[in-house]
């Protein structure tokens, strides 16, 4: 999914509050998939534990990396990372 656009990809663990980034991720609903881009300023990054997978052993730990972004209009949004997500400095 990487393109040669001349912009260097950034790793999740390199992000700091105040960084301006563009996040490109694949959205899949049913059999349809499309690419979405979100630009904003990093408010914080976190690793969240969740119970997305039910009927697992009670001590299984499931985590997701997520970025809280402030969009140019001031709105806050959360982007959850997966293996297809690409982060670039904006």
MODELLER restraints for C-alpha pairs under 7 A, 6 or more apart:
rsr = mdl.restraints
at = mdl.atoms
rsr.add(forms.Gaussian(group=physical.xy_distance, feature=features.Distance(at['CA:7:A'], at['CA:88:A']), mean=6.80, stdev=0.5))
rsr.add(forms.Gaussian(group=physical.xy_distance, feature=features.Distance(at['CA:8:A'], at['CA:88:A']), mean=6.31, stdev=0.5))
rsr.add(forms.Gaussian(group=physical.xy_distance, feature=features.Distance(at['CA:9:A'], at['CA:86:A']), mean=6.81, stdev=0.5))
rsr.add(forms.Gaussian(group=physical.xy_distance, feature=features.Distance(at['CA:9:A'], at['CA:87:A']), mean=5.64, stdev=0.5))
rsr.add(forms.Gaussian(group=physical.xy_distance, feature=features.Distance(at['CA:9:A'], at['CA:88:A']), mean=4.70, stdev=0.5))
rsr.add(forms.Gaussian(group=physical.xy_distance, feature=features.Distance(at['CA:10:A'], at['CA:87:A']), mean=5.30, stdev=0.5))
rsr.add(forms.Gaussian(group=physical.xy_distance, feature=features.Distance(at['CA:10:A'], at['CA:88:A']), mean=5.35, stdev=0.5))
rsr.add(forms.Gaussian(group=physical.xy_distance, feature=features.Distance(at['CA:10:A'], at['CA:89:A']), mean=6.79, stdev=0.5))
rsr.add(forms.Gaussian(group=physical.xy_distance, feature=features.Distance(at['CA:11:A'], at['CA:87:A']), mean=6.81, stdev=0.5))
rsr.add(forms.Gaussian(group=physical.xy_distance, feature=features.Distance(at['CA:16:A'], at['CA:42:A']), mean=6.76, stdev=0.5))
rsr.add(forms.Gaussian(group=physical.xy_distance, feature=features.Distance(at['CA:17:A'], at['CA:42:A']), mean=4.90, stdev=0.5))
rsr.add(forms.Gaussian(group=physical.xy_distance, feature=features.Distance(at['CA:17:A'], at['CA:43:A']), mean=4.96, stdev=0.5))
rsr.add(forms.Gaussian(group=physical.xy_distance, feature=features.Distance(at['CA:17:A'], at['CA:44:A']), mean=5.47, stdev=0.5))
rsr.add(forms.Gaussian(group=physical.xy_distance, feature=features.Distance(at['CA:18:A'], at['CA:41:A']), mean=5.60, stdev=0.5))
rsr.add(forms.Gaussian(group=physical.xy_distance, feature=features.Distance(at['CA:18:A'], at['CA:42:A']), mean=5.27, stdev=0.5))
rsr.add(forms.Gaussian(group=physical.xy_distance, feature=features.Distance(at['CA:18:A'], at['CA:43:A']), mean=6.41, stdev=0.5))
rsr.add(forms.Gaussian(group=physical.xy_distance, feature=features.Distance(at['CA:19:A'], at['CA:41:A']), mean=5.52, stdev=0.5))
rsr.add(forms.Gaussian(group=physical.xy_distance, feature=features.Distance(at['CA:19:A'], at['CA:42:A']), mean=5.37, stdev=0.5))
rsr.add(forms.Gaussian(group=physical.xy_distance, feature=features.Distance(at['CA:20:A'], at['CA:40:A']), mean=5.66, stdev=0.5))
rsr.add(forms.Gaussian(group=physical.xy_distance, feature=features.Distance(at['CA:20:A'], at['CA:41:A']), mean=4.40, stdev=0.5))
rsr.add(forms.Gaussian(group=physical.xy_distance, feature=features.Distance(at['CA:20:A'], at['CA:42:A']), mean=6.38, stdev=0.5))
rsr.add(forms.Gaussian(group=physical.xy_distance, feature=features.Distance(at['CA:20:A'], at['CA:89:A']), mean=6.02, stdev=0.5))
rsr.add(forms.Gaussian(group=physical.xy_distance, feature=features.Distance(at['CA:20:A'], at['CA:90:A']), mean=5.32, stdev=0.5))
rsr.add(forms.Gaussian(group=physical.xy_distance, feature=features.Distance(at['CA:21:A'], at['CA:39:A']), mean=5.74, stdev=0.5))
rsr.add(forms.Gaussian(group=physical.xy_distance, feature=features.Distance(at['CA:21:A'], at['CA:40:A']), mean=5.78, stdev=0.5))
rsr.add(forms.Gaussian(group=physical.xy_distance, feature=features.Distance(at['CA:21:A'], at['CA:41:A']), mean=6.28, stdev=0.5))
rsr.add(forms.Gaussian(group=physical.xy_distance, feature=features.Distance(at['CA:21:A'], at['CA:87:A']), mean=6.76, stdev=0.5))
rsr.add(forms.Gaussian(group=physical.xy_distance, feature=features.Distance(at['CA:21:A'], at['CA:88:A']), mean=5.55, stdev=0.5))
rsr.add(forms.Gaussian(group=physical.xy_distance, feature=features.Distance(at['CA:21:A'], at['CA:89:A']), mean=4.33, stdev=0.5))
rsr.add(forms.Gaussian(group=physical.xy_distance, feature=features.Distance(at['CA:21:A'], at['CA:90:A']), mean=4.57, stdev=0.5))
rsr.add(forms.Gaussian(group=physical.xy_distance, feature=features.Distance(at['CA:22:A'], at['CA:37:A']), mean=6.63, stdev=0.5))
rsr.add(forms.Gaussian(group=physical.xy_distance, feature=features.Distance(at['CA:22:A'], at['CA:38:A']), mean=5.56, stdev=0.5))
rsr.add(forms.Gaussian(group=physical.xy_distance, feature=features.Distance(at['CA:22:A'], at['CA:39:A']), mean=4.27, stdev=0.5))
rsr.add(forms.Gaussian(group=physical.xy_distance, feature=features.Distance(at['CA:22:A'], at['CA:40:A']), mean=6.64, stdev=0.5))
rsr.add(forms.Gaussian(group=physical.xy_distance, feature=features.Distance(at['CA:22:A'], at['CA:87:A']), mean=5.89, stdev=0.5))
rsr.add(forms.Gaussian(group=physical.xy_distance, feature=features.Distance(at['CA:22:A'], at['CA:88:A']), mean=5.19, stdev=0.5))
rsr.add(forms.Gaussian(group=physical.xy_distance, feature=features.Distance(at['CA:22:A'], at['CA:89:A']), mean=6.13, stdev=0.5))
rsr.add(forms.Gaussian(group=physical.xy_distance, feature=features.Distance(at['CA:22:A'], at['CA:90:A']), mean=5.68, stdev=0.5))
rsr.add(forms.Gaussian(group=physical.xy_distance, feature=features.Distance(at['CA:23:A'], at['CA:37:A']), mean=5.54, stdev=0.5))
rsr.add(forms.Gaussian(group=physical.xy_distance, feature=features.Distance(at['CA:23:A'], at['CA:38:A']), mean=5.17, stdev=0.5))
rsr.add(forms.Gaussian(group=physical.xy_distance, feature=features.Distance(at['CA:23:A'], at['CA:39:A']), mean=6.33, stdev=0.5))
rsr.add(forms.Gaussian(group=physical.xy_distance, feature=features.Distance(at['CA:23:A'], at['CA:85:A']), mean=6.97, stdev=0.5))
rsr.add(forms.Gaussian(group=physical.xy_distance, feature=features.Distance(at['CA:23:A'], at['CA:86:A']), mean=5.78, stdev=0.5))
rsr.add(forms.Gaussian(group=physical.xy_distance, feature=features.Distance(at['CA:23:A'], at['CA:87:A']), mean=4.66, stdev=0.5))
rsr.add(forms.Gaussian(group=physical.xy_distance, feature=features.Distance(at['CA:23:A'], at['CA:88:A']), mean=6.44, stdev=0.5))
rsr.add(forms.Gaussian(group=physical.xy_distance, feature=features.Distance(at['CA:24:A'], at['CA:35:A']), mean=6.80, stdev=0.5))
rsr.add(forms.Gaussian(group=physical.xy_distance, feature=features.Distance(at['CA:24:A'], at['CA:36:A']), mean=5.72, stdev=0.5))
rsr.add(forms.Gaussian(group=physical.xy_distance, feature=features.Distance(at['CA:24:A'], at['CA:37:A']), mean=4.46, stdev=0.5))
rsr.add(forms.Gaussian(group=physical.xy_distance, feature=features.Distance(at['CA:24:A'], at['CA:38:A']), mean=6.56, stdev=0.5))
rsr.add(forms.Gaussian(group=physical.xy_distance, feature=features.Distance(at['CA:24:A'], at['CA:85:A']), mean=5.75, stdev=0.5))
rsr.add(forms.Gaussian(group=physical.xy_distance, feature=features.Distance(at['CA:24:A'], at['CA:86:A']), mean=5.09, stdev=0.5))
rsr.add(forms.Gaussian(group=physical.xy_distance, feature=features.Distance(at['CA:24:A'], at['CA:87:A']), mean=6.43, stdev=0.5))
rsr.add(forms.Gaussian(group=physical.xy_distance, feature=features.Distance(at['CA:25:A'], at['CA:35:A']), mean=5.70, stdev=0.5))
rsr.add(forms.Gaussian(group=physical.xy_distance, feature=features.Distance(at['CA:25:A'], at['CA:36:A']), mean=5.52, stdev=0.5))
rsr.add(forms.Gaussian(group=physical.xy_distance, feature=features.Distance(at['CA:25:A'], at['CA:37:A']), mean=6.56, stdev=0.5))
rsr.add(forms.Gaussian(group=physical.xy_distance, feature=features.Distance(at['CA:25:A'], at['CA:84:A']), mean=6.21, stdev=0.5))
rsr.add(forms.Gaussian(group=physical.xy_distance, feature=features.Distance(at['CA:25:A'], at['CA:85:A']), mean=4.51, stdev=0.5))
rsr.add(forms.Gaussian(group=physical.xy_distance, feature=features.Distance(at['CA:25:A'], at['CA:86:A']), mean=6.39, stdev=0.5))
rsr.add(forms.Gaussian(group=physical.xy_distance, feature=features.Distance(at['CA:26:A'], at['CA:33:A']), mean=6.66, stdev=0.5))
rsr.add(forms.Gaussian(group=physical.xy_distance, feature=features.Distance(at['CA:26:A'], at['CA:34:A']), mean=5.69, stdev=0.5))
rsr.add(forms.Gaussian(group=physical.xy_distance, feature=features.Distance(at['CA:26:A'], at['CA:35:A']), mean=4.54, stdev=0.5))
rsr.add(forms.Gaussian(group=physical.xy_distance, feature=features.Distance(at['CA:26:A'], at['CA:36:A']), mean=6.23, stdev=0.5))
rsr.add(forms.Gaussian(group=physical.xy_distance, feature=features.Distance(at['CA:26:A'], at['CA:84:A']), mean=6.60, stdev=0.5))
rsr.add(forms.Gaussian(group=physical.xy_distance, feature=features.Distance(at['CA:27:A'], at['CA:33:A']), mean=5.51, stdev=0.5))
rsr.add(forms.Gaussian(group=physical.xy_distance, feature=features.Distance(at['CA:27:A'], at['CA:34:A']), mean=5.42, stdev=0.5))
rsr.add(forms.Gaussian(group=physical.xy_distance, feature=features.Distance(at['CA:27:A'], at['CA:35:A']), mean=6.10, stdev=0.5))
rsr.add(forms.Gaussian(group=physical.xy_distance, feature=features.Distance(at['CA:27:A'], at['CA:36:A']), mean=6.84, stdev=0.5))
rsr.add(forms.Gaussian(group=physical.xy_distance, feature=features.Distance(at['CA:28:A'], at['CA:34:A']), mean=6.65, stdev=0.5))
rsr.add(forms.Gaussian(group=physical.xy_distance, feature=features.Distance(at['CA:39:A'], at['CA:71:A']), mean=6.49, stdev=0.5))
rsr.add(forms.Gaussian(group=physical.xy_distance, feature=features.Distance(at['CA:40:A'], at['CA:69:A']), mean=5.54, stdev=0.5))
rsr.add(forms.Gaussian(group=physical.xy_distance, feature=features.Distance(at['CA:40:A'], at['CA:70:A']), mean=5.31, stdev=0.5))
rsr.add(forms.Gaussian(group=physical.xy_distance, feature=features.Distance(at['CA:40:A'], at['CA:71:A']), mean=4.44, stdev=0.5))
rsr.add(forms.Gaussian(group=physical.xy_distance, feature=features.Distance(at['CA:40:A'], at['CA:72:A']), mean=6.15, stdev=0.5))
rsr.add(forms.Gaussian(group=physical.xy_distance, feature=features.Distance(at['CA:41:A'], at['CA:69:A']), mean=5.37, stdev=0.5))
rsr.add(forms.Gaussian(group=physical.xy_distance, feature=features.Distance(at['CA:41:A'], at['CA:70:A']), mean=5.13, stdev=0.5))
rsr.add(forms.Gaussian(group=physical.xy_distance, feature=features.Distance(at['CA:41:A'], at['CA:71:A']), mean=6.57, stdev=0.5))
rsr.add(forms.Gaussian(group=physical.xy_distance, feature=features.Distance(at['CA:42:A'], at['CA:67:A']), mean=6.89, stdev=0.5))
rsr.add(forms.Gaussian(group=physical.xy_distance, feature=features.Distance(at['CA:42:A'], at['CA:68:A']), mean=6.12, stdev=0.5))
rsr.add(forms.Gaussian(group=physical.xy_distance, feature=features.Distance(at['CA:42:A'], at['CA:69:A']), mean=4.75, stdev=0.5))
rsr.add(forms.Gaussian(group=physical.xy_distance, feature=features.Distance(at['CA:42:A'], at['CA:70:A']), mean=6.48, stdev=0.5))
rsr.add(forms.Gaussian(group=physical.xy_distance, feature=features.Distance(at['CA:43:A'], at['CA:68:A']), mean=5.46, stdev=0.5))
rsr.add(forms.Gaussian(group=physical.xy_distance, feature=features.Distance(at['CA:43:A'], at['CA:69:A']), mean=5.51, stdev=0.5))
rsr.add(forms.Gaussian(group=physical.xy_distance, feature=features.Distance(at['CA:43:A'], at['CA:70:A']), mean=6.46, stdev=0.5))
rsr.add(forms.Gaussian(group=physical.xy_distance, feature=features.Distance(at['CA:44:A'], at['CA:67:A']), mean=6.12, stdev=0.5))
rsr.add(forms.Gaussian(group=physical.xy_distance, feature=features.Distance(at['CA:44:A'], at['CA:68:A']), mean=5.39, stdev=0.5))
rsr.add(forms.Gaussian(group=physical.xy_distance, feature=features.Distance(at['CA:45:A'], at['CA:66:A']), mean=5.84, stdev=0.5))
rsr.add(forms.Gaussian(group=physical.xy_distance, feature=features.Distance(at['CA:45:A'], at['CA:67:A']), mean=4.54, stdev=0.5))
rsr.add(forms.Gaussian(group=physical.xy_distance, feature=features.Distance(at['CA:45:A'], at['CA:68:A']), mean=6.19, stdev=0.5))
rsr.add(forms.Gaussian(group=physical.xy_distance, feature=features.Distance(at['CA:46:A'], at['CA:65:A']), mean=5.88, stdev=0.5))
rsr.add(forms.Gaussian(group=physical.xy_distance, feature=features.Distance(at['CA:46:A'], at['CA:66:A']), mean=5.54, stdev=0.5))
rsr.add(forms.Gaussian(group=physical.xy_distance, feature=features.Distance(at['CA:46:A'], at['CA:67:A']), mean=6.59, stdev=0.5))
rsr.add(forms.Gaussian(group=physical.xy_distance, feature=features.Distance(at['CA:47:A'], at['CA:63:A']), mean=6.24, stdev=0.5))
rsr.add(forms.Gaussian(group=physical.xy_distance, feature=features.Distance(at['CA:47:A'], at['CA:64:A']), mean=5.53, stdev=0.5))
rsr.add(forms.Gaussian(group=physical.xy_distance, feature=features.Distance(at['CA:47:A'], at['CA:65:A']), mean=4.43, stdev=0.5))
rsr.add(forms.Gaussian(group=physical.xy_distance, feature=features.Distance(at['CA:47:A'], at['CA:66:A']), mean=6.24, stdev=0.5))
rsr.add(forms.Gaussian(group=physical.xy_distance, feature=features.Distance(at['CA:48:A'], at['CA:63:A']), mean=5.34, stdev=0.5))
rsr.add(forms.Gaussian(group=physical.xy_distance, feature=features.Distance(at['CA:48:A'], at['CA:64:A']), mean=5.33, stdev=0.5))
rsr.add(forms.Gaussian(group=physical.xy_distance, feature=features.Distance(at['CA:48:A'], at['CA:65:A']), mean=6.36, stdev=0.5))
rsr.add(forms.Gaussian(group=physical.xy_distance, feature=features.Distance(at['CA:49:A'], at['CA:61:A']), mean=6.91, stdev=0.5))
rsr.add(forms.Gaussian(group=physical.xy_distance, feature=features.Distance(at['CA:49:A'], at['CA:62:A']), mean=5.66, stdev=0.5))
rsr.add(forms.Gaussian(group=physical.xy_distance, feature=features.Distance(at['CA:49:A'], at['CA:63:A']), mean=4.39, stdev=0.5))
rsr.add(forms.Gaussian(group=physical.xy_distance, feature=features.Distance(at['CA:49:A'], at['CA:64:A']), mean=6.60, stdev=0.5))
rsr.add(forms.Gaussian(group=physical.xy_distance, feature=features.Distance(at['CA:50:A'], at['CA:62:A']), mean=5.90, stdev=0.5))
rsr.add(forms.Gaussian(group=physical.xy_distance, feature=features.Distance(at['CA:50:A'], at['CA:63:A']), mean=6.14, stdev=0.5))
rsr.add(forms.Gaussian(group=physical.xy_distance, feature=features.Distance(at['CA:51:A'], at['CA:62:A']), mean=6.82, stdev=0.5))
rsr.add(forms.Gaussian(group=physical.xy_distance, feature=features.Distance(at['CA:64:A'], at['CA:80:A']), mean=6.72, stdev=0.5))
rsr.add(forms.Gaussian(group=physical.xy_distance, feature=features.Distance(at['CA:64:A'], at['CA:81:A']), mean=6.86, stdev=0.5))
rsr.add(forms.Gaussian(group=physical.xy_distance, feature=features.Distance(at['CA:65:A'], at['CA:80:A']), mean=5.94, stdev=0.5))
rsr.add(forms.Gaussian(group=physical.xy_distance, feature=features.Distance(at['CA:65:A'], at['CA:81:A']), mean=5.49, stdev=0.5))
rsr.add(forms.Gaussian(group=physical.xy_distance, feature=features.Distance(at['CA:66:A'], at['CA:78:A']), mean=6.58, stdev=0.5))
rsr.add(forms.Gaussian(group=physical.xy_distance, feature=features.Distance(at['CA:66:A'], at['CA:79:A']), mean=5.52, stdev=0.5))
rsr.add(forms.Gaussian(group=physical.xy_distance, feature=features.Distance(at['CA:66:A'], at['CA:80:A']), mean=4.23, stdev=0.5))
rsr.add(forms.Gaussian(group=physical.xy_distance, feature=features.Distance(at['CA:66:A'], at['CA:81:A']), mean=5.73, stdev=0.5))
rsr.add(forms.Gaussian(group=physical.xy_distance, feature=features.Distance(at['CA:67:A'], at['CA:78:A']), mean=5.59, stdev=0.5))
rsr.add(forms.Gaussian(group=physical.xy_distance, feature=features.Distance(at['CA:67:A'], at['CA:79:A']), mean=5.26, stdev=0.5))
rsr.add(forms.Gaussian(group=physical.xy_distance, feature=features.Distance(at['CA:67:A'], at['CA:80:A']), mean=6.47, stdev=0.5))
rsr.add(forms.Gaussian(group=physical.xy_distance, feature=features.Distance(at['CA:68:A'], at['CA:76:A']), mean=6.87, stdev=0.5))
rsr.add(forms.Gaussian(group=physical.xy_distance, feature=features.Distance(at['CA:68:A'], at['CA:77:A']), mean=5.81, stdev=0.5))
rsr.add(forms.Gaussian(group=physical.xy_distance, feature=features.Distance(at['CA:68:A'], at['CA:78:A']), mean=4.51, stdev=0.5))
rsr.add(forms.Gaussian(group=physical.xy_distance, feature=features.Distance(at['CA:68:A'], at['CA:79:A']), mean=6.57, stdev=0.5))
rsr.add(forms.Gaussian(group=physical.xy_distance, feature=features.Distance(at['CA:69:A'], at['CA:76:A']), mean=5.64, stdev=0.5))
rsr.add(forms.Gaussian(group=physical.xy_distance, feature=features.Distance(at['CA:69:A'], at['CA:77:A']), mean=5.33, stdev=0.5))
rsr.add(forms.Gaussian(group=physical.xy_distance, feature=features.Distance(at['CA:69:A'], at['CA:78:A']), mean=6.10, stdev=0.5))
rsr.add(forms.Gaussian(group=physical.xy_distance, feature=features.Distance(at['CA:70:A'], at['CA:76:A']), mean=4.59, stdev=0.5))
rsr.add(forms.Gaussian(group=physical.xy_distance, feature=features.Distance(at['CA:70:A'], at['CA:77:A']), mean=6.52, stdev=0.5))
